[in-house]
Amino acid sequence: MPEKDPSFQEAPNDANERRKEQTEPKSGRPGKRNNSADSFYTSDTQDDSDIPAFRLKPAIDKIKLSSISVGLLRPISNLLEENGFKKMSETFPKKGKYDRNRMFSNGETRIKILYNSGDSGFGGRPIFIEINDPTKEMIDLLKSFFGRLSVSPKISQLEIAFDFLTYDPVRLRDALDKHLFLRYQRRPSFSVKTTFYSSDCRKTSKGTRTYPKKVNGHNVVRLELVLNRRAINLLRLDISWMPIDKIDFKKYFSFKIIDLDRLTAYLIRLNKAEIENLDNEDGMSGQLLKRQIESWVETIFIPYIPWDEKLMKHVEELKNKNRKITNYSRFLKEHIVLNQKFREALVGKAFLPFQEEI
């Protein structure tokens, strides 16, 4: 395990104190900053009044392979053991399609093979392989193995992780959750304990989740993009061709803000006739309705608790059919600073494997 960088400073344990500092007026007394920590992070991004500087480590976190004949169970097991993997366990799942779970590890990559004990030869249920923390060497090994046999396993799920290392993980986590936008969201966002899901990753073609994580002794913020079979098929990815670094991630997610002025003006125009009719009746009710519209926008989209604000929750409000807001995306605009920081931090970074140490 690498030694902890001396310039790294942990965020305060009391998240509420950190949030209190975040919500102080800018005219107030500024918080104390650590210049040595600032210089440590400028290799990836510069500090910003809203977005703390960060380093970014991208990696493929998990790959799930399917459509592999059960007849290859023993050859694959032998291949792994011949290349430094040890069989760690053989368990018996009580739920799901498989009754055997065989685990391998080489200390860096963990591999799970699911199969049914009653199946044998090439006529039984295909086995399922889950690879956690894969390396380029591991993928090349499987690519060569399946290539010799002219076997083309399907990638049924791909998880791509982006680890953000910063001196202020609480503030950065708030910024990511606040501005993260998932394109073509099919299911509502939700939170489970400390993890925020932009959609239900298990039931849709794609989704993201953000959560705090400890990596090499440092507190990082992890953003994961989960691609399921439909999204993977559109990319035409398979075990022999995975140019992850060529994926245009903004097709799946980016960072945005709501254009409140444009939204307010649109809602007023939408109710223009009613506003004019009310004004003609008593000279004031129309203006009251106009003020109600402005108040609704402020109430819904400018919450009283800033760190609980999440763009996807606002998007779901815009998509509500009762609001009669069509083409809601026109009221979203790019968060130029955060998108630029993210893209710049990805330049030159490898996904398989990631060689740098945090």
C-alpha positions as CSV (number, residue, x, y, z in Angstrom):
1,M,0.0,0.0,0.0
2,P,1.5,3.4,-1.0
3,E,2.4,5.8,1.7
4,K,-0.1,8.6,2.3
5,D,0.8,11.8,0.6
6,P,1.9,14.4,3.2
7,S,0.1,17.2,1.4
8,F,-3.3,15.4,1.6
9,Q,-5.6,16.6,4.3
10,E,-8.7,14.8,5.5
11,A,-12.1,16.5,5.3
12,P,-13.6,17.3,8.8
13,N,-15.4,14.3,10.3
14,D,-18.3,16.5,11.1
15,A,-20.1,16.9,7.7
16,N,-22.5,19.4,9.2
17,E,-19.7,21.8,10.1
18,R,-18.3,21.5,6.6
19,R,-21.8,22.2,5.1
20,K,-22.1,25.1,7.5
21,E,-18.9,26.6,6.1
22,Q,-20.2,26.0,2.6
23,T,-23.4,28.0,3.2
24,E,-21.7,31.1,4.7
25,P,-22.1,34.2,2.6
26,K,-19.2,34.9,0.3
27,S,-18.8,38.3,2.0
28,G,-18.2,36.6,5.3
29,R,-14.9,35.4,6.7
30,P,-13.4,32.9,4.3
31,G,-12.4,29.4,5.5
32,K,-8.8,28.6,6.0
33,R,-7.1,26.9,3.1
34,N,-4.1,24.6,2.9
35,N,-1.8,25.9,0.1
36,S,0.3,22.8,0.0
37,A,-2.8,20.7,-0.6
38,D,-3.8,23.1,-3.4
39,S,-0.5,22.7,-5.2
40,F,-0.9,18.9,-5.0
41,Y,-4.1,18.9,-6.9
42,T,-3.3,21.4,-9.7
43,S,-1.8,18.6,-11.8
44,D,-5.4,17.7,-12.8
45,T,-7.6,20.7,-12.0
46,Q,-7.5,24.2,-10.5
47,D,-9.5,25.2,-7.4
48,D,-12.8,27.0,-7.9
49,S,-15.1,28.9,-5.6
50,D,-17.8,26.2,-6.1
51,I,-15.7,23.1,-7.2
52,P,-12.7,22.1,-5.1
53,A,-9.6,21.0,-7.0
54,F,-9.3,17.3,-7.6
55,R,-7.4,14.4,-9.2
56,L,-9.3,11.8,-11.2
57,K,-8.6,8.1,-11.4
58,P,-10.8,6.3,-14.0
59,A,-10.9,2.5,-14.2
60,I,-13.1,-0.4,-15.2
61,D,-14.4,-1.6,-11.9
62,K,-16.4,-4.6,-13.0
63,I,-17.1,-6.7,-16.1
64,K,-19.8,-9.4,-16.3
65,L,-19.5,-12.0,-19.0
66,S,-22.3,-14.4,-20.1
67,S,-23.0,-16.9,-22.9
68,I,-20.1,-19.1,-22.0
69,S,-20.5,-22.8,-22.3
70,V,-20.4,-24.8,-19.0
71,G,-18.0,-27.1,-20.8
72,L,-15.4,-24.4,-20.4
73,L,-15.7,-24.3,-16.6
74,R,-12.7,-26.5,-16.0
75,P,-10.4,-25.1,-18.7
76,I,-11.1,-21.5,-17.4
77,S,-10.4,-22.6,-13.8
78,N,-7.2,-24.2,-14.9
79,L,-6.2,-21.1,-16.9
80,L,-6.6,-18.9,-13.9
81,E,-4.7,-21.2,-11.6
82,E,-1.9,-21.5,-14.1
83,N,-1.6,-17.7,-14.2
84,G,-1.3,-16.8,-10.5
85,F,-4.9,-17.0,-9.4
86,K,-5.9,-19.0,-6.3
87,K,-9.3,-20.6,-5.7
88,M,-10.6,-18.8,-2.7
89,S,-13.9,-20.5,-2.1
90,E,-16.8,-22.5,-3.5
91,T,-20.1,-21.4,-2.1
92,F,-23.7,-22.4,-2.6
93,P,-26.0,-19.5,-3.4
94,K,-29.6,-20.0,-2.2
95,K,-31.1,-17.5,-4.6
96,G,-30.7,-16.9,-8.3
97,K,-30.3,-19.1,-11.3
98,Y,-27.0,-20.8,-10.2
99,D,-26.3,-23.0,-7.2
100,R,-22.5,-22.7,-7.3
101,N,-20.2,-19.7,-6.9
102,R,-16.5,-20.3,-7.4
103,M,-14.2,-17.5,-6.4
104,F,-10.6,-16.8,-7.6
105,S,-8.2,-14.0,-6.7
106,N,-4.6,-13.1,-7.4
107,G,-4.5,-10.3,-4.8
108,E,-5.5,-7.6,-7.3
109,T,-8.3,-9.0,-9.4
110,R,-11.2,-11.1,-8.1
111,I,-13.1,-13.4,-10.4
112,K,-16.5,-15.0,-9.6
113,I,-17.7,-18.0,-11.7
114,L,-21.4,-18.9,-11.3
115,Y,-22.6,-22.3,-12.6
116,N,-25.0,-25.1,-11.9
117,S,-23.6,-28.3,-10.3
118,G,-25.9,-30.5,-12.3
119,D,-24.8,-29.1,-15.7
120,S,-22.0,-30.7,-17.5
121,G,-20.5,-30.8,-21.0
122,F,-21.6,-28.2,-23.6
123,G,-25.3,-28.7,-23.2
124,G,-26.0,-27.2,-19.8
125,R,-26.8,-23.7,-18.7
126,P,-24.0,-21.3,-19.7
127,I,-21.7,-20.1,-16.9
128,F,-21.5,-16.5,-15.8
129,I,-18.2,-14.8,-15.0
130,E,-17.9,-11.6,-13.0
131,I,-14.5,-9.9,-13.0
132,N,-13.8,-7.3,-10.3
133,D,-10.9,-4.8,-10.7
134,P,-9.7,-6.2,-14.0
135,T,-6.3,-5.4,-15.4
136,K,-5.1,-5.2,-19.0
137,E,-3.1,-8.4,-18.5
138,M,-6.3,-10.2,-17.2
139,I,-8.4,-9.1,-20.2
140,D,-5.6,-10.0,-22.6
141,L,-5.4,-13.5,-21.1
142,L,-9.1,-14.1,-21.5
143,K,-9.1,-12.5,-25.0
144,S,-6.4,-14.9,-26.1
145,F,-8.1,-17.9,-24.5
146,F,-11.5,-17.3,-26.0
147,G,-9.9,-16.3,-29.3
148,R,-8.1,-19.7,-29.7
149,L,-11.5,-21.4,-29.1
150,S,-13.4,-19.0,-31.4
151,V,-15.7,-18.3,-28.5
152,S,-17.3,-14.8,-28.2
153,P,-18.7,-14.3,-24.7
154,K,-21.1,-11.4,-24.3
155,I,-20.5,-8.5,-22.0
156,S,-23.7,-8.2,-20.0
157,Q,-22.7,-5.4,-17.7
158,L,-19.8,-3.0,-17.5
159,E,-19.1,-0.7,-14.5
160,I,-16.8,2.3,-15.1
161,A,-15.5,4.0,-12.0
162,F,-14.2,7.6,-11.6
163,D,-12.5,8.2,-8.3
164,F,-12.2,11.9,-7.3
165,L,-9.4,12.7,-4.9
166,T,-9.8,16.1,-3.2
167,Y,-8.9,17.9,0.0
168,D,-12.7,18.6,0.5
169,P,-14.6,15.4,-0.5
170,V,-17.8,16.6,1.2
171,R,-18.0,19.7,-0.9
172,L,-17.0,17.9,-4.1
173,R,-19.6,15.2,-3.5
174,D,-22.3,17.8,-3.0
175,A,-21.2,19.5,-6.3
176,L,-21.3,16.2,-8.2
177,D,-24.7,15.2,-6.9
178,K,-26.1,18.7,-7.4
179,H,-25.1,18.9,-11.1
180,L,-25.0,15.3,-12.4
181,F,-27.4,14.8,-15.3
182,L,-28.2,11.3,-16.7
183,R,-29.5,11.5,-20.2
184,Y,-32.7,9.7,-21.1
185,Q,-33.5,8.8,-17.5
186,R,-36.1,6.0,-17.4
187,R,-36.6,5.5,-13.7
188,P,-36.6,8.0,-10.8
189,S,-33.4,8.8,-8.8
190,F,-33.1,7.7,-5.2
191,S,-30.7,7.3,-2.3
192,V,-29.7,4.3,-0.2
193,K,-27.7,5.2,2.8
194,T,-24.7,7.2,1.5
195,T,-25.2,6.2,-2.2
196,F,-27.1,8.4,-4.7
197,Y,-28.5,6.6,-7.8
198,S,-29.5,8.7,-10.8
199,S,-31.7,5.8,-11.9
200,D,-32.3,2.1,-11.1
201,C,-29.1,0.6,-12.6
202,R,-30.6,-2.9,-12.3
203,K,-33.7,-2.2,-14.4
204,T,-32.4,0.2,-17.1
205,S,-29.8,0.2,-19.8
206,K,-27.6,2.6,-17.9
207,G,-27.3,4.6,-14.7
208,T,-24.9,6.3,-12.3
209,R,-24.2,6.2,-8.6
210,T,-22.1,8.3,-6.4
211,Y,-20.8,7.4,-2.9
212,P,-17.8,8.0,-0.6
213,K,-15.1,5.4,-0.6
214,K,-11.8,4.8,1.1
215,V,-8.9,4.1,-1.4
216,N,-5.3,3.6,-0.2
217,G,-6.1,5.4,3.0
218,H,-7.7,8.4,1.3
219,N,-11.3,9.5,1.3
220,V,-12.4,9.7,-2.3
221,V,-15.7,10.4,-4.1
222,R,-16.6,7.6,-6.5
223,L,-18.8,8.2,-9.5
224,E,-19.8,5.0,-11.3
225,L,-21.3,4.6,-14.7
226,V,-23.2,1.3,-15.1
227,L,-23.8,0.1,-18.6
228,N,-26.1,-2.9,-19.1
229,R,-26.5,-5.1,-22.1
230,R,-28.6,-2.8,-24.3
231,A,-26.1,0.1,-23.9
232,I,-23.2,-2.2,-24.4
233,N,-24.7,-3.7,-27.6
234,L,-25.1,-0.1,-29.0
235,L,-21.3,0.4,-28.4
236,R,-20.6,-3.0,-30.0
237,L,-18.2,-3.8,-27.2
238,D,-16.9,-7.3,-26.6
239,I,-14.1,-9.0,-24.7
240,S,-11.8,-8.6,-27.8
241,W,-12.6,-4.9,-28.3
242,M,-13.1,-2.5,-25.4
243,P,-11.8,0.9,-26.2
244,I,-13.2,2.4,-23.1
245,D,-11.0,5.5,-23.3
246,K,-12.7,6.3,-26.7
247,I,-16.3,6.4,-25.2
248,D,-17.9,9.8,-25.3
249,F,-19.2,9.9,-21.7
250,K,-21.4,12.9,-22.3
251,K,-23.7,10.7,-24.3
252,Y,-24.6,9.1,-20.9
253,F,-24.0,11.8,-18.3
254,S,-22.7,15.3,-17.9
255,F,-23.0,18.2,-15.4
256,K,-25.7,20.8,-15.9
257,I,-27.7,23.5,-14.1
258,I,-31.2,24.7,-14.5
259,D,-31.8,28.0,-16.4
260,L,-34.3,29.4,-13.9
261,D,-34.9,32.7,-15.8
262,R,-35.7,30.9,-19.0
263,L,-38.0,28.4,-17.1
264,T,-39.8,31.3,-15.4
265,A,-40.3,33.2,-18.6
266,Y,-41.7,30.1,-20.3
267,L,-44.2,29.4,-17.6
268,I,-45.4,33.1,-17.7
269,R,-45.8,32.9,-21.5
270,L,-47.7,29.6,-21.1
271,N,-50.2,31.4,-18.8
272,K,-50.1,34.7,-20.7
273,A,-53.8,34.6,-21.8
274,E,-55.0,33.8,-18.3
275,I,-52.8,36.6,-16.7
276,E,-54.2,39.1,-19.2
277,N,-57.8,38.0,-18.5
278,L,-57.3,38.3,-14.8
279,D,-55.7,41.8,-15.2
280,N,-58.7,42.9,-17.3
281,E,-61.1,41.9,-14.6
282,D,-59.6,43.7,-11.6
283,G,-56.2,45.0,-12.6
284,M,-54.2,43.0,-10.1
285,S,-55.1,39.2,-10.1
286,G,-53.0,38.6,-13.2
287,Q,-49.9,40.0,-11.5
288,L,-50.7,37.8,-8.5
289,L,-50.7,34.8,-10.8
290,K,-47.4,35.8,-12.3
291,R,-45.9,36.2,-8.8
292,Q,-47.3,32.7,-7.9
293,I,-45.5,31.2,-10.9
294,E,-42.2,32.9,-9.9
295,S,-42.7,31.7,-6.3
296,W,-43.3,28.2,-7.5
297,V,-40.1,28.1,-9.4
298,E,-38.2,29.5,-6.4
299,T,-39.8,27.0,-4.0
300,I,-39.2,24.0,-6.2
301,F,-35.8,24.8,-7.7
302,I,-34.1,26.9,-5.0
303,P,-34.4,24.6,-1.9
304,Y,-33.9,25.8,1.6
305,I,-31.1,23.2,2.3
306,P,-28.5,23.7,-0.4
307,W,-26.6,20.4,0.1
308,D,-29.7,18.4,-0.4
309,E,-30.3,19.9,-3.9
310,K,-29.9,17.4,-6.7
311,L,-30.4,18.2,-10.4
312,M,-32.0,14.8,-11.2
313,K,-34.8,15.5,-8.6
314,H,-35.4,18.8,-10.4
315,V,-35.5,17.1,-13.8
316,E,-38.1,14.6,-12.5
317,E,-40.1,17.7,-11.4
318,L,-39.8,19.2,-14.9
319,K,-40.9,15.8,-16.4
320,N,-44.0,15.7,-14.3
321,K,-46.9,15.6,-16.8
322,N,-49.0,17.7,-14.6
323,R,-46.6,20.6,-15.0
324,K,-47.3,20.7,-18.8
325,I,-43.6,21.5,-19.4
326,T,-42.6,20.1,-22.8
327,N,-39.0,19.4,-23.9
328,Y,-37.6,20.1,-20.4
329,S,-34.0,19.7,-21.6
330,R,-34.2,23.2,-23.1
331,F,-34.2,24.6,-19.6
332,L,-30.9,22.8,-18.8
333,K,-27.5,24.4,-19.6
334,E,-24.0,23.0,-19.3
335,H,-22.0,23.5,-16.1
336,I,-19.1,24.7,-18.1
337,V,-16.5,24.7,-15.3
338,L,-17.3,21.2,-14.0
339,N,-17.6,19.6,-17.4
340,Q,-14.3,21.2,-18.5
341,K,-12.5,20.1,-15.3
342,F,-13.8,16.5,-15.7
343,R,-12.8,16.3,-19.4
344,E,-9.3,17.7,-18.8
345,A,-8.7,15.4,-15.8
346,L,-9.4,12.4,-18.0
347,V,-6.8,13.3,-20.7
348,G,-4.1,10.6,-20.9
349,K,-5.7,8.4,-18.2
350,A,-5.9,4.6,-18.8
351,F,-8.9,2.5,-17.9
352,L,-7.2,-0.9,-18.2
353,P,-5.2,-1.0,-16.1
354,F,-4.8,2.3,-14.2
355,Q,-1.1,2.5,-13.4
356,E,-1.0,5.6,-11.2
357,E,-1.3,5.5,-7.4
358,I,-3.6,7.9,-5.6
